């Protein structure tokens, strides 16, 4: 479970799924299909909304 962002914060709803290290190890090296295209579209959308690249 993720630690609270604010001290004393409690979850409104209990989530059924949690991302475990085992899951991360299984998916971390997967290739993302069309990632380059998606990245350029996301950057263009962010630029249009006034967001910085950071």
C-alpha positions as CSV (number, residue, x, y, z in Angstrom):
1,X,0.0,0.0,0.0
2,X,1.3,3.5,-0.8
3,X,2.1,5.6,2.2
4,X,-0.2,8.6,3.0
5,X,0.7,11.8,1.1
6,X,-0.4,13.9,4.1
7,X,0.1,12.8,7.7
8,X,-3.1,11.3,9.0
9,X,-4.6,10.9,5.6
10,X,-6.9,7.8,5.2
11,X,-8.2,6.1,2.1
12,X,-11.8,6.8,1.3
13,X,-12.1,3.5,-0.6
14,X,-9.9,0.4,0.0
15,X,-8.4,-0.7,-3.3
16,X,-8.4,-4.4,-4.1
17,X,-5.3,-4.4,-6.2
18,X,-1.8,-3.4,-5.2
19,X,1.3,-3.1,-7.5
20,X,3.9,-5.4,-5.9
21,X,7.6,-5.7,-6.8
22,X,6.8,-9.0,-8.5
23,X,4.4,-7.2,-10.9
24,X,7.0,-4.5,-11.5
25,X,9.7,-7.0,-12.4
26,X,7.3,-8.7,-14.8
27,X,6.3,-5.6,-16.8
28,X,9.3,-3.2,-16.5
29,X,11.1,-4.3,-19.6
30,X,8.0,-4.6,-21.9
31,X,8.1,-2.6,-25.1
32,X,5.3,-0.1,-25.4
33,X,3.7,-0.3,-28.9
34,X,3.6,3.2,-30.5
35,X,5.2,4.8,-27.5
36,X,7.0,7.4,-29.6
37,X,3.8,8.4,-31.3
38,X,2.0,8.6,-28.0
39,X,4.8,10.7,-26.4
40,X,4.7,13.2,-29.2
41,X,0.9,13.5,-29.0
42,X,1.0,13.9,-25.2
43,X,3.7,16.6,-25.4
44,X,1.7,18.5,-28.0
45,X,-1.4,18.3,-25.9
46,X,0.5,19.4,-22.8
47,X,2.0,22.3,-24.7
48,X,-1.5,23.3,-25.9
49,X,-2.7,23.3,-22.3
50,X,0.3,25.4,-21.1
51,X,2.1,22.6,-19.2
52,X,5.9,22.5,-19.2
53,X,7.8,19.4,-20.4
54,X,8.7,18.7,-16.8
